[in-house]
Each structure stands twice: as C-alpha cells, then as structure tokens.
Amino acid sequence: MTMKKLSRNDPCSCGSGKKYKQCCMAADEAAYAQADKQKQQTQDQIASWLDEGMAVHRSGQIEAASKIYEQILRLKPDHADTLHLYGVTAHQLGDYERAVQFIKQSLRINPRNFYAQNNLGSALRESAQLDQALECFQQACKLKPDYAEAHSNIGNVYKDMGREEEAISAYKHASSLNAGLAEPWNNLALIYQKRKDLSLAIQCAERAAALQPNFAEIHNTLGNIYKEAGQTAQAISSYQRAIALDPQQGNALHFIHVLTGQASSQAPVSYVSKVFDDYAERFDQHLQEVLEYHIPAVIGKELRQLRVADKSAWRILDLGCGTGLVAKELAPMAASLVGVDLSEKMLLKAQARQIYHRLIKADLLSMTQQEAAASYEVVTAADVFVYLGQLDNIISEVSRLLIADGLFTFSVEAADEGAVQQLGSTGYTLRSSGRYAHQLTYLDKLASEYGFTSLQCLPQTIRMENLQAIPGYLLIWRKQT
C-alpha cells in the first residue's frame, strides 16, 4: 500500500497533533535533501570511476580496469554498464564463464544493449556454446541492423560450425556495412584457403592487411597462405612482419623455423595451444573420419592385453589429453585419470566426457614437474611428441612419475633412420608440416638412459595427410625395477 504524501497543513504523522508544517516537515525536507545530495555524490563517484576504468581499459590494462569495475559494483551491484564491462574484462582474461555470468546480468537490466549482446556472443563462442552465441549475435543485429562487427561474428560462428556458404555471406554483408573492417576479409581468406582456392585467399588476406597493416594475426594468415601456395619468400616476409608486431605469434615463429631450416627443439607453446583451440569443435570427427586416426584404440587394445596378469586399477596420466580419446579407451582400467593439455577448448571437451578426475591446463614439462614421484602406473602420450623435438626432459619426468614396472606408451612420426647426417646428433627433424619426426635410435637411447625397457614398437599409420599415409610407431616401455 502506498502512503499518502503529507501536505503542509495535514496533521503530522508523528502523532503530535500539530500540522505537518509546524512539526516534522523541516526535518523531513532536510533528510530528503541530504539523501538527494548523497545520491548525487554516489552517481558522481560512479561516473568518475567508470570514466577512469574505461580509460584504463582502452589502454590495455585489463586487470587494472577490472579492479576499478569491481569497485563500482561494490557500491552499486546493479549498474548495467559496469556489469557489462566487467564481463568484457573477464573474457579478455580468459574467464569465459564469469564473462557470460556478468554480461547476462547486465542484459537483464538493459536488454537492448546491442554491444552487450555482441560481447555475450563472443564469450559464449569462446566457451564452444555456438548455438547460444549465434542467437546473441543475431539479437545484436536485430537491435542494430547495420552492426558490421556483429554480422562478422555471425560469420565466425558459421565458420566454426562448418557452414561455409553462410559464413561467406555474413562476412560479405559485414564488409558492405563497414568497408574499413579487416576481420571479415581475413576470415574469408581462411575459408578460401581451406577450399584450396589460394589465389582468392591471397587476395582477401592482402586486402585485410591493407586495411589493418598493424594487426599481427592478419600477417600470420597471409604467411600461412603464401606458404601453402609455395611462395616461400613472401611467406617468410609475412611471418617476420607478424612477429615484429607481436613477438608471441608462435605460428609465425614456428614456420619461419620450418621454411628456413632453423633448428628448434619444440614448437612454441602459443602455436600448439592456438592450433588445438581452433581445432577443438571439430577435432574428434575430423581426426577419426578424415585423418583416420586410430592410435587411441590401439593403445587401449595393447594395454588391455598387458593387463591380463594384473587386474588392479591403474593411476593414469594422459599427457596432451586433447578431448579425451585415449581416456575413453582406458577409463574402465583406471582408478584415477589425470589429463593435461595446453588448449582450454580441448579441455572443455575432455571435461564433458566426465571420466577424468583432474584436468590441468599447462605445458607437459611444468605439469609433470609438479607431480609426486612414483604416483602413476601408466603414462600415455598419443600424438603429442610430434610437437616436441627434444624429448630428454619430458621422458626423464615420466620415468620419475612411474612406479617400478609402470608403463609408458606414446606415438611418434618416423624419421628416416638413414638420415643421420641430416639430423646430426639430435635424432629428430622438423618437417614441412610443422610436426617433428623421431628416429628409433634416438628413442632407444632415451629408454636406456632413463631406465626403461622397450616392450613393443609397433609400426603404425599415424594419420592420413593429403591422402598420404604418415608412418610412425606406437611404443610401449616398462619402467625398470
């Protein structure tokens, strides 16, 4: 029930019997004025902090901006713009779940904020929630039909889904709305590259680079396409430009090594994590149906046979676990399953299987160095060492982690045993594919050095590449007592 506002001549509500103007009116008006003053001071403080936060945010100081937004939300938890911006910082810091949570809160308060709809879609896409992401981008376009960036993001989702014609249409529409937007041209280049229309791919990538010459990722894309087209000098030049703009461009650095024959002991971490983040959504189907990848099934079969004499459940460490294809085979034999991978999106897929007891985002060496000695009966590494040339350090750690008689099973691509002079004393080579191949003589040396006995060395087709079988081996070693 709404209280009637007192007029000056009404009896005062305090029960004094006096008229309101002669009793509490002055005190009430002073209180109202003080409340209005405090409200205005709060609004001014929020506005000041918001301006500061946005300025810091624009300068690239994401964590500092996030702390300022947190300060505002402590004062006013339902401030829609701050909830949105705080969610954006969470996204930029890689916390996609938190990003989704706060941007959704913002949209409940202000559902017509098309920028927030677009940013929510981006966070959902990073979380591999593609259908929901598409809905957000489409809603942003309904609210603002000429929103070129949102149309481009619709193209991104369609590209992720493999709906290439719809992606192309969305990118072209985005470009028609904003002729200066580089991202649609870059992504069109990626689609045409996938379709092997390299001439058109180069045209699109060059247009993107002309529109945004200081964006490293575009030069990296251009380098990849030039490389595939056999234009080596142009590829190296584009990769060098990408690294000059962003030294963390792992793909560019890796393929400079490939194209120039420079020695490298492993692929850059940033290269590997991005490859598999980009690959995660279609990983299982593509690997098994297109690349005919059967190593996890072979690992499962061989370990089941070795387990006949010992039915006790194993503690298993799955190095480079990906989406959990190996774990799916080994789960019935496991007392515990621990997976480690560099790719956040692959780990999300692995988590969805609900068979791991722990999943860790880290590089293999740093993760294994944190684990207790003799804490596993089995360690696996399927299609992982193709991104590591030198294996001494990781095999040393695997030996430390395994109990006596523990099993280590891993796959490698096969290097030509006769190419000793070409490989020098390393025992591995970096191929044009960007993957490492290893000599058995090198692996035998490591087994002896780190206390392993080789139980099996099974020749395998690691995968199909351009309809060609890539030869390799599945090895099973036992830790000596």
C-alpha positions as CSV (number, residue, x, y, z in Angstrom):
1,M,0.0,0.0,0.0
2,T,1.4,3.5,-1.0
3,M,1.5,6.1,1.8
4,K,-0.2,9.4,1.0
5,K,2.2,12.2,0.8
6,L,1.5,14.8,3.5
7,S,0.7,18.3,2.6
8,R,1.8,21.3,4.7
9,N,-1.5,21.6,6.6
10,D,-2.1,17.9,7.2
11,P,-1.7,16.5,10.7
12,C,1.8,15.4,11.3
13,S,2.3,11.6,11.1
14,C,4.3,11.5,14.3
15,G,1.1,11.9,16.3
16,S,1.9,15.3,17.9
17,G,-1.4,16.7,16.8
18,K,0.3,19.6,15.1
19,K,0.2,20.5,11.5
20,Y,2.9,18.9,9.4
21,K,4.4,22.3,8.6
22,Q,4.7,23.1,12.3
23,C,6.2,19.8,13.2
24,C,8.4,17.4,11.2
25,M,8.3,18.9,7.7
26,A,11.5,20.8,8.1
27,A,13.4,17.8,9.4
28,D,12.0,15.6,6.6
29,E,12.9,18.1,3.9
30,A,16.4,18.3,5.3
31,A,16.7,14.5,5.3
32,Y,15.3,14.4,1.7
33,A,17.9,17.0,0.6
34,Q,20.7,15.1,2.3
35,A,19.6,11.8,0.7
36,D,19.5,13.6,-2.7
37,K,22.9,15.0,-2.1
38,Q,24.3,11.6,-1.2
39,K,22.6,10.0,-4.2
40,Q,24.2,12.7,-6.5
41,Q,27.6,12.2,-4.8
42,T,27.3,8.4,-5.4
43,Q,26.4,9.0,-9.0
44,D,29.2,11.4,-9.5
45,Q,31.7,8.9,-7.9
46,I,30.4,6.1,-10.1
47,A,30.7,8.3,-13.2
48,S,34.3,9.3,-12.2
49,W,35.3,5.7,-11.6
50,L,33.6,4.5,-14.8
51,D,35.5,7.1,-16.9
52,E,38.7,6.0,-15.2
53,G,38.0,2.4,-15.7
54,M,37.2,2.8,-19.4
55,A,40.3,4.9,-20.0
56,V,42.5,2.2,-18.3
57,H,40.6,-0.5,-20.2
58,R,41.2,1.3,-23.6
59,S,44.9,1.5,-22.8
60,G,45.1,-2.3,-22.5
61,Q,45.4,-2.5,-18.7
62,I,42.8,-5.2,-18.4
63,E,43.4,-6.3,-14.8
64,A,43.5,-2.7,-13.5
65,A,40.3,-1.9,-15.3
66,S,38.6,-5.0,-13.8
67,K,39.5,-3.8,-10.3
68,I,38.0,-0.4,-10.9
69,Y,34.8,-2.0,-12.2
70,E,34.7,-4.2,-9.1
71,Q,34.9,-1.1,-7.0
72,I,31.9,0.3,-8.7
73,L,29.9,-2.9,-8.3
74,R,30.6,-2.9,-4.6
75,L,28.9,0.5,-4.5
76,K,26.1,-0.3,-7.0
77,P,25.8,-4.0,-7.8
78,D,23.1,-3.4,-10.4
79,H,25.0,-0.9,-12.5
80,A,24.3,-2.3,-16.0
81,D,27.2,-0.7,-17.9
82,T,29.7,-1.7,-15.3
83,L,28.4,-5.3,-15.2
84,H,28.8,-5.4,-19.0
85,L,32.4,-4.0,-18.9
86,Y,33.4,-6.2,-16.0
87,G,32.2,-9.2,-18.1
88,V,34.3,-8.0,-21.0
89,T,37.4,-7.9,-18.9
90,A,36.7,-11.4,-17.6
91,H,36.5,-12.5,-21.2
92,Q,39.8,-10.8,-22.1
93,L,41.4,-12.5,-19.1
94,G,40.2,-15.9,-20.3
95,D,37.5,-16.5,-17.7
96,Y,34.6,-17.1,-20.1
97,E,32.2,-18.5,-17.5
98,R,32.5,-15.3,-15.5
99,A,32.2,-13.2,-18.6
100,V,28.9,-14.9,-19.5
101,Q,27.6,-14.5,-15.9
102,F,28.2,-10.8,-15.7
103,I,27.2,-9.8,-19.2
104,K,23.9,-11.7,-18.7
105,Q,23.3,-9.8,-15.5
106,S,23.8,-6.5,-17.4
107,L,21.4,-7.6,-20.2
108,R,18.7,-8.5,-17.6
109,I,18.8,-4.8,-16.6
110,N,19.3,-3.4,-20.1
111,P,18.2,-6.0,-22.7
112,R,18.6,-3.5,-25.6
113,N,22.3,-3.0,-25.2
114,F,23.4,-4.4,-28.6
115,Y,27.1,-4.1,-27.6
116,A,26.5,-6.4,-24.6
117,Q,24.6,-8.8,-26.8
118,N,27.6,-9.0,-29.2
119,N,30.1,-9.4,-26.3
120,L,28.0,-12.1,-24.7
121,G,28.0,-13.9,-28.0
122,S,31.8,-13.7,-28.1
123,A,32.2,-15.2,-24.6
124,L,29.7,-18.0,-25.5
125,R,31.6,-18.7,-28.7
126,E,34.9,-19.0,-26.7
127,S,33.1,-21.4,-24.4
128,A,32.1,-23.5,-27.5
129,Q,28.4,-22.7,-27.0
130,L,27.9,-22.0,-30.6
131,D,24.1,-22.1,-30.9
132,Q,23.7,-19.7,-28.0
133,A,26.5,-17.4,-29.4
134,L,24.7,-17.3,-32.7
135,E,21.4,-16.2,-31.1
136,C,23.2,-13.4,-29.3
137,F,24.9,-12.1,-32.4
138,Q,21.6,-12.3,-34.3
139,Q,19.8,-10.4,-31.5
140,A,22.5,-7.7,-31.6
141,C,21.8,-7.3,-35.4
142,K,18.1,-7.1,-34.8
143,L,18.7,-4.2,-32.3
144,K,21.2,-2.6,-34.7
145,P,20.8,-3.8,-38.3
146,D,24.0,-2.0,-39.5
147,Y,26.2,-3.5,-36.8
148,A,29.0,-4.8,-39.0
149,E,31.1,-6.4,-36.2
150,A,28.1,-8.5,-35.1
151,H,27.5,-9.6,-38.7
152,S,31.1,-10.6,-38.9
153,N,30.8,-12.6,-35.7
154,I,27.8,-14.4,-37.2
155,G,30.2,-15.4,-39.9
156,N,32.7,-16.6,-37.3
157,V,30.1,-18.9,-35.7
158,Y,29.0,-20.3,-39.1
159,K,32.7,-20.9,-39.9
160,D,33.1,-22.8,-36.6
161,M,30.0,-24.9,-37.5
162,G,31.4,-25.7,-40.9
163,R,28.5,-23.8,-42.6
164,E,30.9,-22.1,-45.0
165,E,28.4,-20.6,-47.5
166,E,26.5,-18.9,-44.7
167,A,29.8,-17.7,-43.2
168,I,30.9,-16.2,-46.6
169,S,27.5,-14.4,-46.9
170,A,27.8,-13.0,-43.4
171,Y,31.4,-11.8,-43.9
172,K,30.5,-10.1,-47.2
173,H,27.5,-8.4,-45.6
174,A,29.7,-7.2,-42.8
175,S,32.2,-5.7,-45.3
176,S,29.4,-4.0,-47.2
177,L,28.3,-2.3,-43.9
178,N,31.8,-1.2,-43.0
179,A,34.3,-1.2,-45.9
180,G,37.2,-0.5,-43.4
181,L,36.6,-3.7,-41.4
182,A,39.6,-6.0,-41.8
183,E,38.4,-9.1,-39.9
184,P,35.8,-10.3,-42.5
185,W,38.4,-10.3,-45.2
186,N,40.9,-12.2,-43.0
187,N,38.3,-14.9,-42.3
188,L,37.2,-15.1,-45.9
189,A,40.8,-15.8,-46.7
190,L,40.8,-18.7,-44.2
191,I,37.7,-20.2,-45.8
192,Y,39.2,-19.9,-49.3
193,Q,42.5,-21.3,-48.1
194,K,40.6,-24.3,-46.6
195,R,38.9,-24.8,-50.0
196,K,42.3,-24.7,-51.7
197,D,41.4,-21.6,-53.7
198,L,44.7,-20.0,-52.8
199,S,44.6,-17.2,-55.3
200,L,41.3,-15.8,-53.9
201,A,42.6,-16.5,-50.4
202,I,45.7,-14.3,-51.0
203,Q,43.5,-11.5,-52.5
204,C,41.3,-11.5,-49.3
205,A,44.3,-11.7,-46.9
206,E,46.1,-8.9,-48.7
207,R,43.0,-6.7,-48.6
208,A,42.8,-7.4,-44.8
209,A,46.4,-6.5,-44.4
210,A,46.0,-3.2,-46.3
211,L,43.0,-2.3,-44.2
212,Q,44.8,-3.1,-40.9
213,P,48.5,-3.2,-41.5
214,N,49.5,-3.3,-37.8
215,F,47.4,-6.4,-36.9
216,A,49.9,-9.3,-36.5
217,E,47.3,-12.1,-36.9
218,I,46.5,-10.9,-40.5
219,H,50.1,-11.1,-41.5
220,N,50.3,-14.6,-39.9
221,T,47.3,-15.7,-42.0
222,L,48.9,-14.2,-45.1
223,G,52.1,-16.1,-44.3
224,N,50.2,-19.4,-44.0
225,I,48.5,-18.9,-47.3
226,Y,51.8,-17.9,-49.1
227,K,53.4,-21.0,-47.6
228,E,50.7,-23.3,-48.9
229,A,50.9,-21.6,-52.3
230,G,54.7,-22.3,-52.4
231,Q,55.6,-18.6,-52.3
232,T,58.3,-19.1,-49.6
233,A,59.9,-15.7,-49.7
234,Q,56.6,-13.9,-49.3
235,A,55.6,-16.3,-46.5
236,I,58.8,-15.7,-44.6
237,S,58.3,-11.9,-45.0
238,S,54.7,-12.0,-43.8
239,Y,55.7,-14.2,-40.8
240,Q,58.5,-11.8,-39.9
241,R,56.1,-8.9,-40.1
242,A,53.7,-10.7,-37.7
243,I,56.5,-11.4,-35.2
244,A,57.7,-7.8,-35.4
245,L,54.2,-6.6,-34.5
246,D,53.6,-9.4,-31.9
247,P,56.6,-11.5,-30.6
248,Q,54.1,-14.0,-29.2
249,Q,53.0,-15.1,-32.7
250,G,54.0,-18.7,-32.2
251,N,52.7,-20.0,-35.5
252,A,54.8,-17.4,-37.4
253,L,57.9,-18.2,-35.4
254,H,57.4,-22.0,-35.8
255,F,57.0,-21.8,-39.6
256,I,60.0,-19.5,-40.0
257,H,62.0,-22.3,-38.5
258,V,60.3,-24.8,-40.9
259,L,60.9,-22.7,-44.0
260,T,64.4,-21.6,-43.2
261,G,65.6,-24.9,-41.8
262,Q,66.5,-23.4,-38.4
263,A,67.0,-25.9,-35.6
264,S,64.3,-25.8,-32.9
265,S,63.7,-28.3,-30.1
266,Q,60.0,-27.9,-29.8
267,A,57.0,-26.0,-31.3
268,P,56.2,-22.7,-29.4
269,V,53.5,-23.2,-26.7
270,S,51.4,-20.4,-28.2
271,Y,51.4,-22.2,-31.6
272,V,50.3,-25.5,-30.1
273,S,47.6,-24.1,-27.9
274,K,46.1,-22.0,-30.7
275,V,46.1,-24.9,-33.2
276,F,44.0,-27.0,-30.8
277,D,41.8,-24.2,-29.6
278,D,40.9,-23.6,-33.2
279,Y,40.5,-27.3,-33.9
280,A,38.5,-28.3,-30.8
281,E,35.0,-28.1,-32.1
282,R,35.6,-30.5,-35.0
283,F,38.5,-32.4,-33.5
284,D,37.1,-35.9,-32.9
285,Q,35.1,-36.2,-36.1
286,H,37.9,-34.8,-38.3
287,L,40.6,-36.9,-36.6
288,Q,38.8,-40.1,-36.8
289,E,36.8,-39.8,-40.0
290,V,39.2,-37.7,-42.2
291,L,42.6,-38.4,-40.8
292,E,41.8,-42.0,-39.9
293,Y,43.5,-41.6,-36.5
294,H,43.3,-44.9,-34.6
295,I,46.2,-44.6,-32.1
296,P,43.9,-44.3,-29.0
297,A,42.1,-47.5,-29.9
298,V,45.4,-49.3,-30.5
299,I,46.7,-48.0,-27.1
300,G,43.6,-49.3,-25.4
301,K,43.9,-52.7,-27.1
302,E,47.6,-53.2,-26.2
303,L,47.3,-52.1,-22.6
304,R,44.3,-54.4,-22.1
305,Q,46.4,-57.3,-23.2
306,L,49.3,-56.3,-20.9
307,R,46.9,-56.0,-18.0
308,V,45.8,-59.7,-18.2
309,A,48.1,-60.7,-15.4
310,D,47.4,-57.7,-13.2
311,K,43.8,-56.7,-12.8
312,S,44.4,-53.9,-10.3
313,A,43.1,-50.5,-11.4
314,W,45.7,-48.1,-12.7
315,R,46.5,-44.5,-11.9
316,I,46.9,-43.0,-15.4
317,L,48.4,-39.7,-16.6
318,D,47.3,-38.7,-20.1
319,L,49.8,-36.2,-21.5
320,G,48.4,-33.9,-24.2
321,C,44.9,-35.4,-23.4
322,G,43.0,-33.3,-26.0
323,T,39.3,-34.2,-26.0
324,G,39.9,-37.5,-24.1
325,L,40.1,-40.0,-26.9
326,V,42.7,-42.1,-25.1
327,A,41.0,-41.7,-21.7
328,K,37.8,-43.1,-23.2
329,E,39.7,-46.3,-24.1
330,L,41.4,-46.5,-20.7
331,A,38.7,-45.4,-18.3
332,P,37.5,-49.0,-17.4
333,M,41.0,-49.8,-16.3
334,A,41.6,-46.6,-14.3
335,A,41.5,-46.0,-10.6
336,S,42.2,-42.3,-11.5
337,L,42.6,-40.4,-14.7
338,V,44.6,-37.2,-14.9
339,G,44.8,-35.2,-18.1
340,V,47.0,-32.2,-19.1
341,D,46.7,-30.1,-22.2
342,L,47.6,-26.6,-23.4
343,S,44.3,-26.0,-25.1
344,E,41.4,-24.6,-22.9
345,K,38.8,-25.6,-25.5
346,M,40.1,-29.1,-25.8
347,L,40.0,-29.4,-22.0
348,L,36.3,-28.3,-22.1
349,K,35.6,-31.2,-24.4
350,A,37.5,-33.6,-22.2
351,Q,35.7,-32.4,-19.2
352,A,32.3,-33.1,-20.9
353,R,33.2,-36.8,-21.0
354,Q,33.1,-36.9,-17.2
355,I,35.8,-39.5,-16.9
356,Y,38.8,-37.5,-15.7
357,H,39.5,-37.0,-12.0
358,R,41.7,-34.0,-12.7
359,L,42.2,-31.8,-15.8
360,I,45.1,-29.3,-15.9
361,K,45.8,-26.6,-18.4
362,A,49.6,-26.5,-18.6
363,D,52.6,-27.5,-20.8
364,L,53.7,-31.0,-20.2
365,L,57.0,-30.3,-18.5
366,S,55.8,-27.8,-15.9
367,M,52.8,-30.0,-15.1
368,T,54.9,-33.2,-14.6
369,Q,57.4,-31.4,-12.5
370,Q,54.7,-30.6,-10.0
371,E,53.5,-34.2,-9.6
372,A,54.8,-36.5,-6.9
373,A,57.3,-39.2,-7.8
374,A,56.1,-42.8,-8.3
375,S,52.5,-41.6,-8.4
376,Y,51.3,-43.4,-11.6
377,E,51.1,-46.9,-13.0
378,V,50.6,-45.7,-16.6
379,V,51.6,-42.6,-18.6
380,T,50.3,-42.0,-22.2
381,A,51.2,-39.5,-24.9
382,A,49.3,-40.0,-28.1
383,D,50.2,-37.8,-31.0
384,V,51.9,-35.4,-28.6
385,F,55.6,-35.7,-29.3
386,V,55.0,-34.5,-32.9
387,Y,55.1,-31.1,-31.3
388,L,58.3,-31.8,-29.3
389,G,61.6,-32.5,-30.9
390,Q,63.9,-33.0,-27.9
391,L,62.3,-35.5,-25.6
392,D,65.0,-35.9,-22.9
393,N,63.4,-33.7,-20.3
394,I,59.9,-35.0,-20.5
395,I,61.0,-38.6,-20.6
396,S,63.1,-38.0,-17.5
397,E,60.0,-36.7,-15.8
398,V,57.8,-39.6,-16.9
399,S,60.4,-42.0,-15.5
400,R,60.3,-40.2,-12.2
401,L,56.5,-40.3,-12.1
402,L,56.1,-44.0,-12.8
403,I,56.3,-46.7,-10.2
404,A,58.6,-49.7,-10.8
405,D,57.2,-51.8,-13.7
406,G,55.0,-48.9,-14.7
407,L,54.1,-48.5,-18.4
408,F,54.7,-45.6,-20.7
409,T,53.0,-45.7,-24.1
410,F,53.4,-43.0,-26.8
411,S,53.3,-42.4,-30.5
412,V,55.8,-40.7,-32.8
413,E,56.2,-40.0,-36.5
414,A,59.0,-42.0,-38.0
415,A,62.1,-40.1,-39.2
416,D,64.3,-41.8,-41.8
417,E,66.8,-43.9,-39.9
418,G,69.3,-43.3,-42.8
419,A,69.2,-39.5,-42.5
420,V,71.7,-39.4,-39.6
421,Q,73.8,-36.8,-41.3
422,Q,70.8,-34.5,-42.0
423,L,69.6,-34.8,-38.4
424,G,73.0,-34.5,-36.9
425,S,73.1,-35.9,-33.4
426,T,69.6,-34.7,-32.4
427,G,67.6,-37.8,-33.5
428,Y,64.6,-35.7,-34.7
429,T,63.7,-33.4,-37.5
430,L,61.1,-30.7,-38.1
431,R,59.0,-31.4,-41.2
432,S,57.3,-29.0,-43.6
433,S,54.0,-29.9,-41.8
434,G,55.3,-28.2,-38.7
435,R,55.5,-31.6,-36.9
436,Y,58.5,-33.4,-35.5
437,A,59.6,-36.9,-36.6
438,H,61.9,-39.1,-34.4
439,Q,64.5,-41.8,-35.1
440,L,64.1,-45.1,-33.3
441,T,67.9,-45.0,-32.4
442,Y,67.3,-41.7,-30.5
443,L,64.3,-43.2,-28.7
444,D,66.2,-46.4,-27.8
445,K,69.0,-44.2,-26.4
446,L,66.5,-42.3,-24.2
447,A,64.9,-45.6,-23.0
448,S,68.3,-46.8,-21.8
449,E,69.3,-43.5,-20.3
450,Y,66.1,-43.1,-18.2
451,G,65.6,-46.6,-17.0
452,F,63.0,-48.1,-19.5
453,T,62.8,-51.5,-21.2
454,S,61.1,-51.4,-24.6
455,L,58.2,-53.9,-24.6
456,Q,56.7,-53.1,-28.0
457,C,57.5,-51.0,-31.0
458,L,54.5,-51.2,-33.4
459,P,54.7,-49.6,-36.9
460,Q,51.6,-47.6,-37.3
461,T,50.0,-45.2,-39.8
462,I,49.8,-42.1,-37.5
463,R,47.3,-40.4,-39.7
464,M,46.4,-39.6,-43.3
465,E,47.7,-36.3,-44.7
466,N,46.6,-35.2,-48.2
467,L,45.6,-38.8,-48.8
468,Q,49.1,-40.0,-47.9
469,A,49.8,-42.3,-45.0
470,I,52.1,-40.8,-42.4
471,P,54.3,-43.7,-41.0
472,G,55.2,-43.8,-37.3
473,Y,55.4,-46.0,-34.3
474,L,53.4,-46.8,-31.1
475,L,55.9,-47.6,-28.4
476,I,55.3,-49.2,-25.0
477,W,58.1,-49.1,-22.4
478,R,58.2,-50.5,-18.9
479,K,60.0,-48.8,-16.1
480,Q,62.8,-51.0,-14.8
481,T,62.8,-52.0,-11.2
